[in-house]
């Protein structure tokens, strides 16, 4: 579970989906060889002030592509910051 506590900066649906998907991907990779099954519906992004929570989608491929695109963009512009 990732808890977001920011009174003036609540997550929108996409941001919460990215967080829960990253959490799922990480746990799935870490526990891959252990026999432990990571369930996407138990990977939660909770936004306290928005009073909302989102689970990782069951099909994460498109979301992971979006995240990868964002990471490439950050890597590209980081030296200029």
mmCIF file of the N, C-alpha and C atoms, coordinates in Angstrom:
data_MODEL
# 
_entry.id   MODEL 
# 
loop_
_atom_site.group_PDB 
_atom_site.id 
_atom_site.type_symbol 
_atom_site.label_atom_id 
_atom_site.label_alt_id 
_atom_site.label_comp_id 
_atom_site.label_asym_id 
_atom_site.label_entity_id 
_atom_site.label_seq_id 
_atom_site.pdbx_PDB_ins_code 
_atom_site.Cartn_x 
_atom_site.Cartn_y 
_atom_site.Cartn_z 
_atom_site.occupancy 
_atom_site.B_iso_or_equiv 
_atom_site.pdbx_formal_charge 
_atom_site.auth_seq_id 
_atom_site.auth_comp_id 
_atom_site.auth_asym_id 
_atom_site.auth_atom_id 
_atom_site.pdbx_PDB_model_num 
ATOM 1   N N  . UNK A 1 1  ? 0.846   -1.170  0.000   1.00 0.00 ? 1  UNK A N  1 
ATOM 2   C CA . UNK A 1 1  ? 0.000   0.000   0.000   1.00 0.00 ? 1  UNK A CA 1 
ATOM 3   C C  . UNK A 1 1  ? 0.893   1.234   0.000   1.00 0.00 ? 1  UNK A C  1 
ATOM 4   N N  . UNK A 1 2  ? 0.544   2.174   -0.839  1.00 0.00 ? 2  UNK A N  1 
ATOM 5   C CA . UNK A 1 2  ? 1.234   3.460   -0.873  1.00 0.00 ? 2  UNK A CA 1 
ATOM 6   C C  . UNK A 1 2  ? 0.215   4.492   -0.437  1.00 0.00 ? 2  UNK A C  1 
ATOM 7   N N  . UNK A 1 3  ? 0.518   5.229   0.599   1.00 0.00 ? 3  UNK A N  1 
ATOM 8   C CA . UNK A 1 3  ? -0.398  6.247   1.108   1.00 0.00 ? 3  UNK A CA 1 
ATOM 9   C C  . UNK A 1 3  ? 0.107   7.617   0.688   1.00 0.00 ? 3  UNK A C  1 
ATOM 10  N N  . UNK A 1 4  ? -0.787  8.400   0.094   1.00 0.00 ? 4  UNK A N  1 
ATOM 11  C CA . UNK A 1 4  ? -0.464  9.758   -0.352  1.00 0.00 ? 4  UNK A CA 1 
ATOM 12  C C  . UNK A 1 4  ? -1.178  10.731  0.579   1.00 0.00 ? 4  UNK A C  1 
ATOM 13  N N  . UNK A 1 5  ? -0.384  11.569  1.250   1.00 0.00 ? 5  UNK A N  1 
ATOM 14  C CA . UNK A 1 5  ? -0.951  12.561  2.161   1.00 0.00 ? 5  UNK A CA 1 
ATOM 15  C C  . UNK A 1 5  ? -0.461  13.933  1.731   1.00 0.00 ? 5  UNK A C  1 
ATOM 16  N N  . UNK A 1 6  ? -1.281  14.622  0.967   1.00 0.00 ? 6  UNK A N  1 
ATOM 17  C CA . UNK A 1 6  ? -0.962  15.975  0.513   1.00 0.00 ? 6  UNK A CA 1 
ATOM 18  C C  . UNK A 1 6  ? -2.273  16.733  0.389   1.00 0.00 ? 6  UNK A C  1 
ATOM 19  N N  . UNK A 1 7  ? -2.481  17.653  1.283   1.00 0.00 ? 7  UNK A N  1 
ATOM 20  C CA . UNK A 1 7  ? -3.760  18.350  1.376   1.00 0.00 ? 7  UNK A CA 1 
ATOM 21  C C  . UNK A 1 7  ? -4.121  19.100  0.099   1.00 0.00 ? 7  UNK A C  1 
ATOM 22  N N  . UNK A 1 8  ? -3.140  19.707  -0.554  1.00 0.00 ? 8  UNK A N  1 
ATOM 23  C CA . UNK A 1 8  ? -3.441  20.536  -1.715  1.00 0.00 ? 8  UNK A CA 1 
ATOM 24  C C  . UNK A 1 8  ? -3.078  19.906  -3.040  1.00 0.00 ? 8  UNK A C  1 
ATOM 25  N N  . UNK A 1 9  ? -2.670  18.650  -3.046  1.00 0.00 ? 9  UNK A N  1 
ATOM 26  C CA . UNK A 1 9  ? -2.209  18.030  -4.290  1.00 0.00 ? 9  UNK A CA 1 
ATOM 27  C C  . UNK A 1 9  ? -2.689  16.585  -4.346  1.00 0.00 ? 9  UNK A C  1 
ATOM 28  N N  . UNK A 1 10 ? -3.989  16.413  -4.570  1.00 0.00 ? 10 UNK A N  1 
ATOM 29  C CA . UNK A 1 10 ? -4.529  15.060  -4.595  1.00 0.00 ? 10 UNK A CA 1 
ATOM 30  C C  . UNK A 1 10 ? -4.197  14.378  -5.919  1.00 0.00 ? 10 UNK A C  1 
ATOM 31  N N  . UNK A 1 11 ? -4.132  13.046  -5.891  1.00 0.00 ? 11 UNK A N  1 
ATOM 32  C CA . UNK A 1 11 ? -3.856  12.271  -7.100  1.00 0.00 ? 11 UNK A CA 1 
ATOM 33  C C  . UNK A 1 11 ? -5.106  12.205  -7.971  1.00 0.00 ? 11 UNK A C  1 
ATOM 34  N N  . UNK A 1 12 ? -4.900  12.302  -9.270  1.00 0.00 ? 12 UNK A N  1 
ATOM 35  C CA . UNK A 1 12 ? -6.009  11.986  -10.159 1.00 0.00 ? 12 UNK A CA 1 
ATOM 36  C C  . UNK A 1 12 ? -5.988  10.485  -10.427 1.00 0.00 ? 12 UNK A C  1 
ATOM 37  N N  . UNK A 1 13 ? -6.940  10.015  -11.167 1.00 0.00 ? 13 UNK A N  1 
ATOM 38  C CA . UNK A 1 13 ? -7.084  8.563   -11.398 1.00 0.00 ? 13 UNK A CA 1 
ATOM 39  C C  . UNK A 1 13 ? -5.833  7.962   -12.042 1.00 0.00 ? 13 UNK A C  1 
ATOM 40  N N  . UNK A 1 14 ? -5.275  8.640   -13.050 1.00 0.00 ? 14 UNK A N  1 
ATOM 41  C CA . UNK A 1 14 ? -4.085  8.118   -13.732 1.00 0.00 ? 14 UNK A CA 1 
ATOM 42  C C  . UNK A 1 14 ? -2.883  8.059   -12.799 1.00 0.00 ? 14 UNK A C  1 
ATOM 43  N N  . UNK A 1 15 ? -2.667  9.100   -12.017 1.00 0.00 ? 15 UNK A N  1 
ATOM 44  C CA . UNK A 1 15 ? -1.534  9.110   -11.091 1.00 0.00 ? 15 UNK A CA 1 
ATOM 45  C C  . UNK A 1 15 ? -1.643  7.957   -10.094 1.00 0.00 ? 15 UNK A C  1 
ATOM 46  N N  . UNK A 1 16 ? -2.818  7.740   -9.563  1.00 0.00 ? 16 UNK A N  1 
ATOM 47  C CA . UNK A 1 16 ? -3.018  6.648   -8.618  1.00 0.00 ? 16 UNK A CA 1 
ATOM 48  C C  . UNK A 1 16 ? -2.806  5.297   -9.296  1.00 0.00 ? 16 UNK A C  1 
ATOM 49  N N  . UNK A 1 17 ? -3.236  5.190   -10.544 1.00 0.00 ? 17 UNK A N  1 
ATOM 50  C CA . UNK A 1 17 ? -3.037  3.942   -11.289 1.00 0.00 ? 17 UNK A CA 1 
ATOM 51  C C  . UNK A 1 17 ? -1.554  3.679   -11.514 1.00 0.00 ? 17 UNK A C  1 
ATOM 52  N N  . UNK A 1 18 ? -0.778  4.727   -11.814 1.00 0.00 ? 18 UNK A N  1 
ATOM 53  C CA . UNK A 1 18 ? 0.667   4.564   -12.006 1.00 0.00 ? 18 UNK A CA 1 
ATOM 54  C C  . UNK A 1 18 ? 1.329   4.074   -10.718 1.00 0.00 ? 18 UNK A C  1 
ATOM 55  N N  . UNK A 1 19 ? 0.927   4.647   -9.603  1.00 0.00 ? 19 UNK A N  1 
ATOM 56  C CA . UNK A 1 19 ? 1.508   4.259   -8.309  1.00 0.00 ? 19 UNK A CA 1 
ATOM 57  C C  . UNK A 1 19 ? 1.194   2.800   -7.987  1.00 0.00 ? 19 UNK A C  1 
ATOM 58  N N  . UNK A 1 20 ? -0.062  2.420   -8.097  1.00 0.00 ? 20 UNK A N  1 
ATOM 59  C CA . UNK A 1 20 ? -0.431  1.045   -7.758  1.00 0.00 ? 20 UNK A CA 1 
ATOM 60  C C  . UNK A 1 20 ? 0.183   0.043   -8.730  1.00 0.00 ? 20 UNK A C  1 
ATOM 61  N N  . UNK A 1 21 ? 0.336   0.426   -9.994  1.00 0.00 ? 21 UNK A N  1 
ATOM 62  C CA . UNK A 1 21 ? 0.967   -0.454  -10.980 1.00 0.00 ? 21 UNK A CA 1 
ATOM 63  C C  . UNK A 1 21 ? 2.447   -0.636  -10.677 1.00 0.00 ? 21 UNK A C  1 
ATOM 64  N N  . UNK A 1 22 ? 3.137   0.444   -10.321 1.00 0.00 ? 22 UNK A N  1 
ATOM 65  C CA . UNK A 1 22 ? 4.560   0.326   -9.949  1.00 0.00 ? 22 UNK A CA 1 
ATOM 66  C C  . UNK A 1 22 ? 4.724   -0.557  -8.722  1.00 0.00 ? 22 UNK A C  1 
ATOM 67  N N  . UNK A 1 23 ? 3.856   -0.385  -7.765  1.00 0.00 ? 23 UNK A N  1 
ATOM 68  C CA . UNK A 1 23 ? 3.896   -1.220  -6.562  1.00 0.00 ? 23 UNK A CA 1 
ATOM 69  C C  . UNK A 1 23 ? 3.704   -2.691  -6.925  1.00 0.00 ? 23 UNK A C  1 
ATOM 70  N N  . UNK A 1 24 ? 2.722   -2.975  -7.761  1.00 0.00 ? 24 UNK A N  1 
ATOM 71  C CA . UNK A 1 24 ? 2.472   -4.350  -8.184  1.00 0.00 ? 24 UNK A CA 1 
ATOM 72  C C  . UNK A 1 24 ? 3.667   -4.916  -8.938  1.00 0.00 ? 24 UNK A C  1 
ATOM 73  N N  . UNK A 1 25 ? 4.197   -4.156  -9.891  1.00 0.00 ? 25 UNK A N  1 
ATOM 74  C CA . UNK A 1 25 ? 5.334   -4.623  -10.693 1.00 0.00 ? 25 UNK A CA 1 
ATOM 75  C C  . UNK A 1 25 ? 6.537   -4.929  -9.795  1.00 0.00 ? 25 UNK A C  1 
ATOM 76  N N  . UNK A 1 26 ? 6.815   -4.050  -8.866  1.00 0.00 ? 26 UNK A N  1 
ATOM 77  C CA . UNK A 1 26 ? 7.938   -4.245  -7.945  1.00 0.00 ? 26 UNK A CA 1 
ATOM 78  C C  . UNK A 1 26 ? 7.760   -5.525  -7.128  1.00 0.00 ? 26 UNK A C  1 
ATOM 79  N N  . UNK A 1 27 ? 6.596   -5.656  -6.492  1.00 0.00 ? 27 UNK A N  1 
ATOM 80  C CA . UNK A 1 27 ? 6.358   -6.829  -5.649  1.00 0.00 ? 27 UNK A CA 1 
ATOM 81  C C  . UNK A 1 27 ? 6.356   -8.117  -6.465  1.00 0.00 ? 27 UNK A C  1 
ATOM 82  N N  . UNK A 1 28 ? 5.801   -8.069  -7.663  1.00 0.00 ? 28 UNK A N  1 
ATOM 83  C CA . UNK A 1 28 ? 5.772   -9.244  -8.522  1.00 0.00 ? 28 UNK A CA 1 
ATOM 84  C C  . UNK A 1 28 ? 7.188   -9.684  -8.894  1.00 0.00 ? 28 UNK A C  1 
ATOM 85  N N  . UNK A 1 29 ? 8.069   -8.724  -9.144  1.00 0.00 ? 29 UNK A N  1 
ATOM 86  C CA . UNK A 1 29 ? 9.461   -9.064  -9.465  1.00 0.00 ? 29 UNK A CA 1 
ATOM 87  C C  . UNK A 1 29 ? 10.214  -9.584  -8.241  1.00 0.00 ? 29 UNK A C  1 
ATOM 88  N N  . UNK A 1 30 ? 10.012  -8.971  -7.097  1.00 0.00 ? 30 UNK A N  1 
ATOM 89  C CA . UNK A 1 30 ? 10.706  -9.369  -5.874  1.00 0.00 ? 30 UNK A CA 1 
ATOM 90  C C  . UNK A 1 30 ? 10.304  -10.777 -5.438  1.00 0.00 ? 30 UNK A C  1 
ATOM 91  N N  . UNK A 1 31 ? 9.019   -11.088 -5.548  1.00 0.00 ? 31 UNK A N  1 
ATOM 92  C CA . UNK A 1 31 ? 8.530   -12.374 -5.064  1.00 0.00 ? 31 UNK A CA 1 
ATOM 93  C C  . UNK A 1 31 ? 8.363   -13.423 -6.157  1.00 0.00 ? 31 UNK A C  1 
ATOM 94  N N  . UNK A 1 32 ? 8.931   -13.162 -7.334  1.00 0.00 ? 32 UNK A N  1 
ATOM 95  C CA . UNK A 1 32 ? 8.779   -14.039 -8.487  1.00 0.00 ? 32 UNK A CA 1 
ATOM 96  C C  . UNK A 1 32 ? 9.222   -15.467 -8.210  1.00 0.00 ? 32 UNK A C  1 
ATOM 97  N N  . UNK A 1 33 ? 10.374  -15.650 -7.592  1.00 0.00 ? 33 UNK A N  1 
ATOM 98  C CA . UNK A 1 33 ? 10.941  -16.985 -7.377  1.00 0.00 ? 33 UNK A CA 1 
ATOM 99  C C  . UNK A 1 33 ? 10.579  -17.602 -6.028  1.00 0.00 ? 33 UNK A C  1 
ATOM 100 N N  . UNK A 1 34 ? 9.684   -16.973 -5.284  1.00 0.00 ? 34 UNK A N  1 
ATOM 101 C CA . UNK A 1 34 ? 9.392   -17.450 -3.935  1.00 0.00 ? 34 UNK A CA 1 
ATOM 102 C C  . UNK A 1 34 ? 8.126   -18.294 -3.848  1.00 0.00 ? 34 UNK A C  1 
ATOM 103 N N  . UNK A 1 35 ? 7.331   -18.304 -4.893  1.00 0.00 ? 35 UNK A N  1 
ATOM 104 C CA . UNK A 1 35 ? 6.058   -19.015 -4.846  1.00 0.00 ? 35 UNK A CA 1 
ATOM 105 C C  . UNK A 1 35 ? 4.929   -18.162 -4.298  1.00 0.00 ? 35 UNK A C  1 
ATOM 106 N N  . UNK A 1 36 ? 5.246   -16.953 -3.853  1.00 0.00 ? 36 UNK A N  1 
ATOM 107 C CA . UNK A 1 36 ? 4.215   -16.040 -3.356  1.00 0.00 ? 36 UNK A CA 1 
ATOM 108 C C  . UNK A 1 36 ? 3.572   -15.351 -4.555  1.00 0.00 ? 36 UNK A C  1 
ATOM 109 N N  . UNK A 1 37 ? 2.256   -15.373 -4.607  1.00 0.00 ? 37 UNK A N  1 
ATOM 110 C CA . UNK A 1 37 ? 1.523   -14.740 -5.700  1.00 0.00 ? 37 UNK A CA 1 
ATOM 111 C C  . UNK A 1 37 ? 1.098   -13.344 -5.263  1.00 0.00 ? 37 UNK A C  1 
ATOM 112 N N  . UNK A 1 38 ? 1.474   -12.357 -6.052  1.00 0.00 ? 38 UNK A N  1 
ATOM 113 C CA . UNK A 1 38 ? 1.095   -10.969 -5.775  1.00 0.00 ? 38 UNK A CA 1 
ATOM 114 C C  . UNK A 1 38 ? -0.174  -10.675 -6.569  1.00 0.00 ? 38 UNK A C  1 
ATOM 115 N N  . UNK A 1 39 ? -1.194  -10.219 -5.891  1.00 0.00 ? 39 UNK A N  1 
ATOM 116 C CA . UNK A 1 39 ? -2.475  -9.926  -6.530  1.00 0.00 ? 39 UNK A CA 1 
ATOM 117 C C  . UNK A 1 39 ? -2.590  -8.429  -6.803  1.00 0.00 ? 39 UNK A C  1 
ATOM 118 N N  . UNK A 1 40 ? -2.893  -8.036  -8.044  1.00 0.00 ? 40 UNK A N  1 
ATOM 119 C CA . UNK A 1 40 ? -2.986  -6.611  -8.357  1.00 0.00 ? 40 UNK A CA 1 
ATOM 120 C C  . UNK A 1 40 ? -4.075  -5.898  -7.561  1.00 0.00 ? 40 UNK A C  1 
ATOM 121 N N  . UNK A 1 41 ? -5.143  -6.598  -7.236  1.00 0.00 ? 41 UNK A N  1 
ATOM 122 C CA . UNK A 1 41 ? -6.227  -5.951  -6.488  1.00 0.00 ? 41 UNK A CA 1 
ATOM 123 C C  . UNK A 1 41 ? -5.851  -5.643  -5.043  1.00 0.00 ? 41 UNK A C  1 
ATOM 124 N N  . UNK A 1 42 ? -4.713  -6.184  -4.584  1.00 0.00 ? 42 UNK A N  1 
ATOM 125 C CA . UNK A 1 42 ? -4.242  -5.874  -3.234  1.00 0.00 ? 42 UNK A CA 1 
ATOM 126 C C  . UNK A 1 42 ? -3.103  -4.852  -3.229  1.00 0.00 ? 42 UNK A C  1 
ATOM 127 N N  . UNK A 1 43 ? -2.738  -4.349  -4.402  1.00 0.00 ? 43 UNK A N  1 
ATOM 128 C CA . UNK A 1 43 ? -1.732  -3.283  -4.509  1.00 0.00 ? 43 UNK A CA 1 
ATOM 129 C C  . UNK A 1 43 ? -2.486  -1.968  -4.597  1.00 0.00 ? 43 UNK A C  1 
ATOM 130 N N  . UNK A 1 44 ? -2.469  -1.227  -3.510  1.00 0.00 ? 44 UNK A N  1 
ATOM 131 C CA . UNK A 1 44 ? -3.329  -0.057  -3.371  1.00 0.00 ? 44 UNK A CA 1 
ATOM 132 C C  . UNK A 1 44 ? -2.557  1.250   -3.357  1.00 0.00 ? 44 UNK A C  1 
ATOM 133 N N  . UNK A 1 45 ? -3.134  2.246   -3.987  1.00 0.00 ? 45 UNK A N  1 
ATOM 134 C CA . UNK A 1 45 ? -2.692  3.621   -3.853  1.00 0.00 ? 45 UNK A CA 1 
ATOM 135 C C  . UNK A 1 45 ? -3.820  4.349   -3.121  1.00 0.00 ? 45 UNK A C  1 
ATOM 136 N N  . UNK A 1 46 ? -3.534  4.817   -1.908  1.00 0.00 ? 46 UNK A N  1 
ATOM 137 C CA . UNK A 1 46 ? -4.546  5.459   -1.075  1.00 0.00 ? 46 UNK A CA 1 
ATOM 138 C C  . UNK A 1 46 ? -4.226  6.944   -0.976  1.00 0.00 ? 46 UNK A C  1 
ATOM 139 N N  . UNK A 1 47 ? -5.182  7.785   -1.339  1.00 0.00 ? 47 UNK A N  1 
ATOM 140 C CA . UNK A 1 47 ? -5.031  9.231   -1.218  1.00 0.00 ? 47 UNK A CA 1 
ATOM 141 C C  . UNK A 1 47 ? -5.943  9.686   -0.082  1.00 0.00 ? 47 UNK A C  1 
ATOM 142 N N  . UNK A 1 48 ? -5.328  10.040  1.027   1.00 0.00 ? 48 UNK A N  1 
ATOM 143 C CA . UNK A 1 48 ? -6.070  10.341  2.249   1.00 0.00 ? 48 UNK A CA 1 
ATOM 144 C C  . UNK A 1 48 ? -7.004  11.537  2.076   1.00 0.00 ? 48 UNK A C  1 
ATOM 145 N N  . UNK A 1 49 ? -6.513  12.653  1.561   1.00 0.00 ? 49 UNK A N  1 
ATOM 146 C CA . UNK A 1 49 ? -7.337  13.850  1.467   1.00 0.00 ? 49 UNK A CA 1 
ATOM 147 C C  . UNK A 1 49 ? -8.361  13.780  0.338   1.00 0.00 ? 49 UNK A C  1 
ATOM 148 N N  . UNK A 1 50 ? -8.084  13.003  -0.683  1.00 0.00 ? 50 UNK A N  1 
ATOM 149 C CA . UNK A 1 50 ? -9.077  12.809  -1.746  1.00 0.00 ? 50 UNK A CA 1 
ATOM 150 C C  . UNK A 1 50 ? -10.110 11.764  -1.349  1.00 0.00 ? 50 UNK A C  1 
ATOM 151 N N  . UNK A 1 51 ? -9.844  11.078  -0.227  1.00 0.00 ? 51 UNK A N  1 
ATOM 152 C CA . UNK A 1 51 ? -10.714 10.013  0.261   1.00 0.00 ? 51 UNK A CA 1 
ATOM 153 C C  . UNK A 1 51 ? -10.969 8.977   -0.835  1.00 0.00 ? 51 UNK A C  1 
ATOM 154 N N  . UNK A 1 52 ? -9.865  8.545   -1.474  1.00 0.00 ? 52 UNK A N  1 
ATOM 155 C CA . UNK A 1 52 ? -9.994  7.582   -2.560  1.00 0.00 ? 52 UNK A CA 1 
ATOM 156 C C  . UNK A 1 52 ? -8.861  6.563   -2.498  1.00 0.00 ? 52 UNK A C  1 
ATOM 157 N N  . UNK A 1 53 ? -9.100  5.445   -3.160  1.00 0.00 ? 53 UNK A N  1 
ATOM 158 C CA . UNK A 1 53 ? -8.043  4.455   -3.320  1.00 0.00 ? 53 UNK A CA 1 
ATOM 159 C C  . UNK A 1 53 ? -8.217  3.782   -4.677  1.00 0.00 ? 53 UNK A C  1 
ATOM 160 N N  . UNK A 1 54 ? -7.117  3.306   -5.225  1.00 0.00 ? 54 UNK A N  1 
ATOM 161 C CA . UNK A 1 54 ? -7.131  2.629   -6.511  1.00 0.00 ? 54 UNK A CA 1 
ATOM 162 C C  . UNK A 1 54 ? -6.258  1.393   -6.417  1.00 0.00 ? 54 UNK A C  1 
ATOM 163 N N  . UNK A 1 55 ? -6.674  0.354   -7.117  1.00 0.00 ? 55 UNK A N  1 
ATOM 164 C CA . UNK A 1 55 ? -5.886  -0.871  -7.190  1.00 0.00 ? 55 UNK A CA 1 
ATOM 165 C C  . UNK A 1 55 ? -5.147  -0.903  -8.525  1.00 0.00 ? 55 UNK A C  1 
ATOM 166 N N  . UNK A 1 56 ? -4.147  -1.754  -8.600  1.00 0.00 ? 56 UNK A N  1 
ATOM 167 C CA . UNK A 1 56 ? -3.441  -1.934  -9.859  1.00 0.00 ? 56 UNK A CA 1 
ATOM 168 C C  . UNK A 1 56 ? -4.387  -2.609  -10.854 1.00 0.00 ? 56 UNK A C  1 
ATOM 169 N N  . UNK A 1 57 ? -4.313  -2.214  -12.116 1.00 0.00 ? 57 UNK A N  1 
ATOM 170 C CA . UNK A 1 57 ? -5.152  -2.888  -13.106 1.00 0.00 ? 57 UNK A CA 1 
ATOM 171 C C  . UNK A 1 57 ? -4.682  -4.332  -13.312 1.00 0.00 ? 57 UNK A C  1 
ATOM 172 N N  . UNK A 1 58 ? -5.576  -5.192  -13.768 1.00 0.00 ? 58 UNK A N  1 
ATOM 173 C CA . UNK A 1 58 ? -5.191  -6.584  -14.004 1.00 0.00 ? 58 UNK A CA 1 
ATOM 174 C C  . UNK A 1 58 ? -4.328  -6.711  -15.254 1.00 0.00 ? 58 UNK A C  1 
ATOM 175 N N  . UNK A 1 59 ? -4.523  -5.819  -16.214 1.00 0.00 ? 59 UNK A N  1 
ATOM 176 C CA . UNK A 1 59 ? -3.672  -5.778  -17.411 1.00 0.00 ? 59 UNK A CA 1 
ATOM 177 C C  . UNK A 1 59 ? -2.809  -4.524  -17.297 1.00 0.00 ? 59 UNK A C  1 
ATOM 178 N N  . UNK A 1 60 ? -1.510  -4.720  -17.039 1.00 0.00 ? 60 UNK A N  1 
ATOM 179 C CA . UNK A 1 60 ? -0.638  -3.577  -16.730 1.00 0.00 ? 60 UNK A CA 1 
ATOM 180 C C  . UNK A 1 60 ? 0.254   -3.146  -17.886 1.00 0.00 ? 60 UNK A C  1 
ATOM 181 N N  . UNK A 1 61 ? 0.199   -3.838  -18.999 1.00 0.00 ? 61 UNK A N  1 
ATOM 182 C CA . UNK A 1 61 ? 1.140   -3.566  -20.088 1.00 0.00 ? 61 UNK A CA 1 
ATOM 183 C C  . UNK A 1 61 ? 1.080   -2.116  -20.564 1.00 0.00 ? 61 UNK A C  1 
ATOM 184 N N  . UNK A 1 62 ? -0.124  -1.597  -20.842 1.00 0.00 ? 62 UNK A N  1 
ATOM 185 C CA . UNK A 1 62 ? -0.270  -0.220  -21.341 1.00 0.00 ? 62 UNK A CA 1 
ATOM 186 C C  . UNK A 1 62 ? 0.198   0.788   -20.291 1.00 0.00 ? 62 UNK A C  1 
ATOM 187 N N  . UNK A 1 63 ? -0.147  0.542   -19.048 1.00 0.00 ? 63 UNK A N  1 
ATOM 188 C CA . UNK A 1 63 ? 0.264   1.443   -17.969 1.00 0.00 ? 63 UNK A CA 1 
ATOM 189 C C  . UNK A 1 63 ? 1.781   1.443   -17.825 1.00 0.00 ? 63 UNK A C  1 
ATOM 190 N N  . UNK A 1 64 ? 2.406   0.284   -17.928 1.00 0.00 ? 64 UNK A N  1 
ATOM 191 C CA . UNK A 1 64 ? 3.869   0.214   -17.847 1.00 0.00 ? 64 UNK A CA 1 
ATOM 192 C C  . UNK A 1 64 ? 4.525   0.933   -19.024 1.00 0.00 ? 64 UNK A C  1 
ATOM 193 N N  . UNK A 1 65 ? 3.924   0.859   -20.205 1.00 0.00 ? 65 UNK A N  1 
ATOM 194 C CA . UNK A 1 65 ? 4.437   1.614   -21.357 1.00 0.00 ? 65 UNK A CA 1 
ATOM 195 C C  . UNK A 1 65 ? 4.378   3.114   -21.083 1.00 0.00 ? 65 UNK A C  1 
ATOM 196 N N  . UNK A 1 66 ? 3.269   3.573   -20.517 1.00 0.00 ? 66 UNK A N  1 
ATOM 197 C CA . UNK A 1 66 ? 3.129   4.996   -20.170 1.00 0.00 ? 66 UNK A CA 1 
ATOM 198 C C  . UNK A 1 66 ? 4.188   5.415   -19.158 1.00 0.00 ? 66 UNK A C  1 
ATOM 199 N N  . UNK A 1 67 ? 4.403   4.581   -18.152 1.00 0.00 ? 67 UNK A N  1 
ATOM 200 C CA . UNK A 1 67 ? 5.404   4.878   -17.121 1.00 0.00 ? 67 UNK A CA 1 
ATOM 201 C C  . UNK A 1 67 ? 6.796   4.919   -17.735 1.00 0.00 ? 67 UNK A C  1 
ATOM 202 N N  . UNK A 1 68 ? 7.099   3.972   -18.608 1.00 0.00 ? 68 UNK A N  1 
ATOM 203 C CA . UNK A 1 68 ? 8.406   3.959   -19.265 1.00 0.00 ? 68 UNK A CA 1 
ATOM 204 C C  . UNK A 1 68 ? 8.620   5.214   -20.099 1.00 0.00 ? 68 UNK A C  1 
ATOM 205 N N  . UNK A 1 69 ? 7.591   5.647   -20.802 1.00 0.00 ? 69 UNK A N  1 
ATOM 206 C CA . UNK A 1 69 ? 7.681   6.872   -21.595 1.00 0.00 ? 69 UNK A CA 1 
ATOM 207 C C  . UNK A 1 69 ? 7.982   8.072   -20.697 1.00 0.00 ? 69 UNK A C  1 
ATOM 208 N N  . UNK A 1 70 ? 7.314   8.147   -19.547 1.00 0.00 ? 70 UNK A N  1 
ATOM 209 C CA . UNK A 1 70 ? 7.563   9.240   -18.609 1.00 0.00 ? 70 UNK A CA 1 
ATOM 210 C C  . UNK A 1 70 ? 8.991   9.192   -18.067 1.00 0.00 ? 70 UNK A C  1 
ATOM 211 N N  . UNK A 1 71 ? 9.479   7.999   -17.762 1.00 0.00 ? 71 UNK A N  1 
ATOM 212 C CA . UNK A 1 71 ? 10.839  7.860   -17.239 1.00 0.00 ? 71 UNK A CA 1 
ATOM 213 C C  . UNK A 1 71 ? 11.879  8.294   -18.272 1.00 0.00 ? 71 UNK A C  1 
ATOM 214 N N  . UNK A 1 72 ? 11.656  7.944   -19.514 1.00 0.00 ? 72 UNK A N  1 
ATOM 215 C CA . UNK A 1 72 ? 12.566  8.359   -20.587 1.00 0.00 ? 72 UNK A CA 1 
ATOM 216 C C  . UNK A 1 72 ? 12.578  9.876   -20.707 1.00 0.00 ? 72 UNK A C  1 
ATOM 217 N N  . UNK A 1 73 ? 11.406  10.487  -20.607 1.00 0.00 ? 73 UNK A N  1 
ATOM 218 C CA . UNK A 1 73 ? 11.308  11.952  -20.682 1.00 0.00 ? 73 UNK A CA 1 
ATOM 219 C C  . UNK A 1 73 ? 12.028  12.606  -19.502 1.00 0.00 ? 73 UNK A C  1 
ATOM 220 N N  . UNK A 1 74 ? 11.852  12.077  -18.309 1.00 0.00 ? 74 UNK A N  1 
ATOM 221 C CA . UNK A 1 74 ? 12.536  12.616  -17.127 1.00 0.00 ? 74 UNK A CA 1 
ATOM 222 C C  . UNK A 1 74 ? 14.048  12.492  -17.294 1.00 0.00 ? 74 UNK A C  1 
ATOM 223 N N  . UNK A 1 75 ? 14.498  11.346  -17.753 1.00 0.00 ? 75 UNK A N  1 
ATOM 224 C CA . UNK A 1 75 ? 15.932  11.124  -17.965 1.00 0.00 ? 75 UNK A CA 1 
ATOM 225 C C  . UNK A 1 75 ? 16.491  12.116  -18.991 1.00 0.00 ? 75 UNK A C  1 
ATOM 226 N N  . UNK A 1 76 ? 15.689  12.406  -20.011 1.00 0.00 ? 76 UNK A N  1 
ATOM 227 C CA . UNK A 1 76 ? 16.121  13.333  -21.062 1.00 0.00 ? 76 UNK A CA 1 
ATOM 228 C C  . UNK A 1 76 ? 16.264  14.768  -20.542 1.00 0.00 ? 76 UNK A C  1 
ATOM 229 N N  . UNK A 1 77 ? 15.305  15.215  -19.741 1.00 0.00 ? 77 UNK A N  1 
ATOM 230 C CA . UNK A 1 77 ? 15.334  16.615  -19.307 1.00 0.00 ? 77 UNK A CA 1 
ATOM 231 C C  . UNK A 1 77 ? 16.089  16.844  -17.988 1.00 0.00 ? 77 UNK A C  1 
ATOM 232 N N  . UNK A 1 78 ? 16.385  15.777  -17.242 1.00 0.00 ? 78 UNK A N  1 
ATOM 233 C CA . UNK A 1 78 ? 17.013  15.917  -15.941 1.00 0.00 ? 78 UNK A CA 1 
ATOM 234 C C  . UNK A 1 78 ? 18.302  16.742  -15.959 1.00 0.00 ? 78 UNK A C  1 
ATOM 235 N N  . UNK A 1 79 ? 19.206  16.538  -16.914 1.00 0.00 ? 79 UNK A N  1 
ATOM 236 C CA . UNK A 1 79 ? 20.440  17.337  -16.909 1.00 0.00 ? 79 UNK A CA 1 
ATOM 237 C C  . UNK A 1 79 ? 20.196  18.845  -17.038 1.00 0.00 ? 79 UNK A C  1 
ATOM 238 N N  . UNK A 1 80 ? 19.047  19.241  -17.555 1.00 0.00 ? 80 UNK A N  1 
ATOM 239 C CA . UNK A 1 80 ? 18.740  20.662  -17.761 1.00 0.00 ? 80 UNK A CA 1 
ATOM 240 C C  . UNK A 1 80 ? 18.057  21.301  -16.564 1.00 0.00 ? 80 UNK A C  1 
ATOM 241 N N  . UNK A 1 81 ? 17.782  20.514  -15.537 1.00 0.00 ? 81 UNK A N  1 
ATOM 242 C CA . UNK A 1 81 ? 17.057  21.035  -14.373 1.00 0.00 ? 81 UNK A CA 1 
ATOM 243 C C  . UNK A 1 81 ? 18.044  21.642  -13.383 1.00 0.00 ? 81 UNK A C  1 
# 
